[in-house]
Amino acid sequence: MPGSTLQRLSLTDMIQKSTLVVRGTVQKGTSAELRGSLIYTHYHLTVTAAFKGTPGSPVDIAVPGGVLNGMQQPVAGAPALTPGQDYIIFLWTSKTGLTQIIGLSQGLFTVTTSGGQPIVSRGASSSPMVDSAGQSVTDSNIQMPLSQLVSTIQAALAGGNGQ
């Protein structure tokens, strides 16, 4: 999928379209598989909190792209997860049972601590993006306290606009 274009998703879009929203830590070790002509890298996430859905633990996350049998397949916008890192991840499960990060890198937030308070953040995607009308747009960084993200998720799930 080199040269792919992503649709920019708002936080509310990601909350509503996700089947799972979880906090967790990526375990060491990945695996790769070929599905059709696309390689997927599988990561295992130990779930520490669920904000939407009822996940098992660990959750198997499939990210398009990777290395299999010496063949490398990069995918624009696909994130690489770091073992041991704490994340908030917006996930969706396809009809074939493959659980993926919604919007590729858009649905992956790193959790860090600043002044004793958990902060979630993600960098802007450098991949080409369009809005829901197909117009070219640029992505932006997102950073906020974890408590604000949790409140946004709860409001969106309760029927509020969430943002």
WOWOMO-V187822 format. One record per backbone hydrogen bond with DSSP energy under -0.5 kcal/mol. NH is the residue of the N-H (numbers start at 1). CO is the residue of the C=O. Records with the same first field share a line. If there is no record, write none. Layout:
NH->CO / CO
This chain:
4->1
6->128
8->6 / 130
14->10
15->11
16->12
17->13
18->14
19->91
20->91
21->52
22->89
23->49
24->87
25->46
26->85
27->44
31->42
33->40
35->33 / 38
36->34
38->35
40->33
41->63
42->31
43->61
45->43 / 59
46->25 / 44
47->45
48->23
49->23
51->21
52->21
58->45
59->45
61->43 / 59
62->99
63->41 / 61
65->39
66->73
68->71
71->68
72->70
73->66
78->75
83->81
84->26
85->82
87->24
88->109
89->22
90->107
91->20 / 89
92->100
94->92 / 98
97->94
99->97
100->92 / 98
102->90
104->101
105->77
106->103
107->102 / 104
108->105
109->88 / 107
110->121
111->86
112->110 / 119
114->117
117->114
119->112
120->144
121->110
122->142
129->137
130->6
131->135
134->131
137->129
139->125
142->122
144->120
146->118
148->145
149->145
150->146
151->147
152->148
153->149
154->150
155->151
156->152
157->153
158->154
159->156
160->155
